[in-house]
Amino acid sequence: MTSKEQDFFYQATMRICGNLNLDAMLSDCYAFIEKIIPTNALIMALYNLEAKISEALSIVADPELALNMKTLPLTSEAITHFKNLEKEDPMHSNFIINNPWEDPVGKIGWEALGKKEVSYIFSLLKVGEEKMGLVALVAKGYNRYSRHDLELFSLLRGPFAIAMANAQKHQEVIRLKEILADDNRYLTRQMSKAVGDEIIGKDFGLRDVMEMVRQVAPLSSQVLLLGETGVGKEVIANTIHHTSARSNGPFIKVNCGAIPESLVDSELFGHEKGAFTGAVKQRRGCFERAHGGTIFLDEIGELPFKVQVRLLRVLQMREIERIGGARPVPVDIRIITATHRDLPAMVRKGTFREDLWFRLNVFPITIPPLRHRKMDIPALINFFVLRKSKEMNFLVTNKLEPGCMEKLQKYHWPGNVRELENIVERALIRSSANPGEKYLRFDEPDRSSGQNVAAPAVSLASPPVLKMDAAMKNHIESVLNLTNGKIQGDHGAASLLGLPPSTLRNRMRKLGVIYGKARKGR
């Protein structure tokens, strides 16, 4: 290497390695290289032979060249040429294209420029055995580059490869940092006020429910929470998550009935940049945000029919596809659903998918309404008085009004725990406005408010507590009845349950479920 070549290498390398921002780095290099080698554009790009595209990471060009090509398709001839070049020794990774119409790689850019007269020097970049991409010089006119130009530019192949690798890693760090910040903002907004709440009534009215929670929480099985509006399904879902092995992962809550139908796909599954008007950047949906943790789908009966199909895929394959995405995204999640609707009746009417119903109904838990556990009302009132006074920064010294507890326990509570919470909050607001008041007085419940309320859609009786094996046996039996004993194939029990037929048969033998000829002969 001559002294001039050494100086060129040193000066260019200082500029290449002086900035992690590719655009700034390439601009600095362009200004230096154009003084020594014919240059009207400097390009750094990736090429993907499997996807058959070349994508420019950064371009610095003479305005007269109008070089604004971001993505170019690769022809089969160009792909073959790249593969041949990659097999050659390092010296052949740097080459001149003075007549671009004659070269399968140069022809692509030449045609994209409207067949303007240009010449190229290409250098394929590698770090070790890892292919990084390419860097190219472009000059206006044919036959602009000499062997000496190629030898000079070839000196920069190593520094350019390292710069590209560092820039890509830097961009990846920025991307992960943005994802982390986005998750932090999202989870902060979604953080439940119920996190850390004590389950009031766990030793009395909710004793059976809490026993079922204890059984299912350590597993990854789907759980379906049933009960009227306001009974505390979200609190139970929270408890299942925070007592499970996924407690360190995210807990994402989604109210399926509160999302406009036009936005539900984007909210749940996310979208790619440019997937639709207004999609200015990639957005991860709730399923991706729940990766490694639990997603709670409240009011699952309100989910549009077309979205039910996509949810079924999540349950079966444990993967999602963003809107506008070309590749599935794997997700590791536990799904807890809840509803006050009668899902079997919706299945019969055709408004809820039968196969989805069987997927979700693995371990149903019915939460009794407040009127069926009135022994919990005193503890709930004390809990809400303490929590609400703390939230509103009130100092509560008032005693409860004599006789109020008896009145509250005689009320039928159509709004359940949520209605009781509202009554306590109103009492505290009035108490703060009358500091001389001796007692904390509650509204007289409006006994007419629940007279015309439709009968609840789900069973209100607390179900008997079943051991996990017994619950699983009952569920398998119900699916076998639906399929008339069929196990394999389309619409067989194994397909509906999402299990391989051999696994299902082994489980049935263990649980004592009768199948095959013995079942038909019963």
Secondary structure in CASP SS format (residue, H / E / C, confidence):
PFRMAT SS
TARGET T0000
AUTHOR 0000-0000-0000
METHOD secondary structure of the structure
MODEL  1
M C 1.00
T C 1.00
S H 1.00
K H 1.00
E H 1.00
Q H 1.00
D H 1.00
F H 1.00
F H 1.00
Y H 1.00
Q H 1.00
A H 1.00
T H 1.00
M H 1.00
R H 1.00
I H 1.00
C C 1.00
G C 1.00
N C 1.00
L C 1.00
N C 1.00
L H 1.00
D H 1.00
A H 1.00
M H 1.00
L H 1.00
S H 1.00
D H 1.00
C H 1.00
Y H 1.00
A H 1.00
F H 1.00
I H 1.00
E C 1.00
K C 1.00
I C 1.00
I C 1.00
P C 1.00
T C 1.00
N C 1.00
A E 1.00
L E 1.00
I E 1.00
M E 1.00
A E 1.00
L E 1.00
Y E 1.00
N E 1.00
L C 1.00
E C 1.00
A C 1.00
K C 1.00
I E 1.00
S E 1.00
E E 1.00
A E 1.00
L E 1.00
S E 1.00
I E 1.00
V E 1.00
A E 1.00
D C 1.00
P H 1.00
E H 1.00
L H 1.00
A C 1.00
L C 1.00
N C 1.00
M C 1.00
K C 1.00
T E 1.00
L E 1.00
P E 1.00
L C 1.00
T C 1.00
S H 1.00
E H 1.00
A H 1.00
I H 1.00
T H 1.00
H H 1.00
F H 1.00
K H 1.00
N H 1.00
L H 1.00
E H 1.00
K H 1.00
E C 1.00
D C 1.00
P H 1.00
M H 1.00
H H 1.00
S H 1.00
N E 1.00
F E 1.00
I E 1.00
I E 1.00
N C 1.00
N C 1.00
P H 1.00
W H 1.00
E H 1.00
D C 1.00
P H 1.00
V H 1.00
G H 1.00
K H 1.00
I H 1.00
G H 1.00
W H 1.00
E H 1.00
A H 1.00
L C 1.00
G C 1.00
K C 1.00
K C 1.00
E C 1.00
V E 1.00
S E 1.00
Y E 1.00
I E 1.00
F E 1.00
S E 1.00
L E 1.00
L E 1.00
K E 1.00
V E 1.00
G C 1.00
E C 1.00
E E 1.00
K E 1.00
M E 1.00
G E 1.00
L E 1.00
V E 1.00
A E 1.00
L E 1.00
V E 1.00
A E 1.00
K E 1.00
G C 1.00
Y C 1.00
N C 1.00
R C 1.00
Y C 1.00
S C 1.00
R H 1.00
H H 1.00
D H 1.00
L H 1.00
E H 1.00
L H 1.00
F H 1.00
S H 1.00
L C 1.00
L C 1.00
R H 1.00
G H 1.00
P H 1.00
F H 1.00
A H 1.00
I H 1.00
A H 1.00
M H 1.00
A H 1.00
N H 1.00
A H 1.00
Q H 1.00
K H 1.00
H H 1.00
Q H 1.00
E H 1.00
V H 1.00
I H 1.00
R H 1.00
L H 1.00
K H 1.00
E H 1.00
I H 1.00
L H 1.00
A H 1.00
D H 1.00
D H 1.00
N H 1.00
R H 1.00
Y H 1.00
L H 1.00
T H 1.00
R H 1.00
Q H 1.00
M C 1.00
S C 1.00
K C 1.00
A C 1.00
V C 1.00
G C 1.00
D C 1.00
E C 1.00
I C 1.00
I C 1.00
G C 1.00
K C 1.00
D C 1.00
F C 1.00
G C 1.00
L C 1.00
R H 1.00
D H 1.00
V H 1.00
M H 1.00
E H 1.00
M H 1.00
V H 1.00
R H 1.00
Q H 1.00
V H 1.00
A C 1.00
P C 1.00
L C 1.00
S C 1.00
S C 1.00
Q C 1.00
V E 1.00
L E 1.00
L E 1.00
L E 1.00
G C 1.00
E C 1.00
T C 1.00
G C 1.00
V C 1.00
G C 1.00
K H 1.00
E H 1.00
V H 1.00
I H 1.00
A H 1.00
N H 1.00
T H 1.00
I H 1.00
H H 1.00
H H 1.00
T C 1.00
S C 1.00
A C 1.00
R C 1.00
S C 1.00
N C 1.00
G C 1.00
P C 1.00
F E 1.00
I E 1.00
K E 1.00
V E 1.00
N E 1.00
C H 1.00
G H 1.00
A H 1.00
I C 1.00
P C 1.00
E C 1.00
S C 1.00
L C 1.00
V H 1.00
D H 1.00
S H 1.00
E H 1.00
L H 1.00
F H 1.00
G C 1.00
H E 1.00
E C 1.00
K C 1.00
G C 1.00
A C 1.00
F C 1.00
T C 1.00
G C 1.00
A C 1.00
V C 1.00
K C 1.00
Q C 1.00
R E 1.00
R C 1.00
G C 1.00
C H 1.00
F H 1.00
E H 1.00
R H 1.00
A C 1.00
H C 1.00
G C 1.00
G C 1.00
T E 1.00
I E 1.00
F E 1.00
L E 1.00
D E 1.00
E C 1.00
I H 1.00
G H 1.00
E H 1.00
L C 1.00
P C 1.00
F H 1.00
K H 1.00
V H 1.00
Q H 1.00
V H 1.00
R H 1.00
L H 1.00
L H 1.00
R H 1.00
V H 1.00
L H 1.00
Q H 1.00
M H 1.00
R C 1.00
E E 1.00
I E 1.00
E C 1.00
R C 1.00
I E 1.00
G C 1.00
G C 1.00
A C 1.00
R C 1.00
P C 1.00
V E 1.00
P E 1.00
V C 1.00
D C 1.00
I C 1.00
R E 1.00
I E 1.00
I E 1.00
T E 1.00
A E 1.00
T E 1.00
H C 1.00
R C 1.00
D C 1.00
L H 1.00
P H 1.00
A H 1.00
M H 1.00
V H 1.00
R H 1.00
K H 1.00
G C 1.00
T C 1.00
F C 1.00
R C 1.00
E H 1.00
D H 1.00
L H 1.00
W H 1.00
F H 1.00
R H 1.00
L H 1.00
N C 1.00
V C 1.00
F C 1.00
P E 1.00
I E 1.00
T E 1.00
I C 1.00
P C 1.00
P C 1.00
L H 1.00
R H 1.00
H H 1.00
R C 1.00
K H 1.00
M H 1.00
D H 1.00
I H 1.00
P H 1.00
A H 1.00
L H 1.00
I H 1.00
N H 1.00
F H 1.00
F H 1.00
V H 1.00
L H 1.00
R H 1.00
K H 1.00
S H 1.00
K H 1.00
E H 1.00
M C 1.00
N C 1.00
F C 1.00
L C 1.00
V C 1.00
T C 1.00
N C 1.00
K E 1.00
L E 1.00
E C 1.00
P C 1.00
G C 1.00
C H 1.00
M H 1.00
E H 1.00
K H 1.00
L H 1.00
Q H 1.00
K H 1.00
Y C 1.00
H C 1.00
W C 1.00
P C 1.00
G C 1.00
N H 1.00
V H 1.00
R H 1.00
E H 1.00
L H 1.00
E H 1.00
N H 1.00
I H 1.00
V H 1.00
E H 1.00
R H 1.00
A H 1.00
L H 1.00
I H 1.00
R H 1.00
S H 1.00
S H 1.00
A H 1.00
N C 1.00
P C 1.00
G C 1.00
E C 1.00
K C 1.00
Y E 1.00
L E 1.00
R C 1.00
F C 1.00
D C 1.00
E C 1.00
P C 1.00
D C 1.00
R C 1.00
S C 1.00
S C 1.00
G C 1.00
Q C 1.00
N C 1.00
V C 1.00
A C 1.00
A C 1.00
P C 1.00
A C 1.00
V C 1.00
S C 1.00
L C 1.00
A C 1.00
S C 1.00
P C 1.00
P C 1.00
V C 1.00
L C 1.00
K C 1.00
M H 1.00
D H 1.00
A H 1.00
A H 1.00
M H 1.00
K H 1.00
N H 1.00
H H 1.00
I H 1.00
E H 1.00
S H 1.00
V H 1.00
L H 1.00
N H 1.00
L H 1.00
T C 1.00
N C 1.00
G C 1.00
K C 1.00
I C 1.00
Q C 1.00
G C 1.00
D C 1.00
H C 1.00
G C 1.00
A H 1.00
A H 1.00
S H 1.00
L H 1.00
L H 1.00
G C 1.00
L C 1.00
P C 1.00
P H 1.00
S H 1.00
T H 1.00
L H 1.00
R H 1.00
N H 1.00
R H 1.00
M H 1.00
R H 1.00
K H 1.00
L H 1.00
G C 1.00
V C 1.00
I C 1.00
Y C 1.00
G C 1.00
K H 1.00
A H 1.00
R H 1.00
K H 1.00
G C 1.00
R C 1.00
END
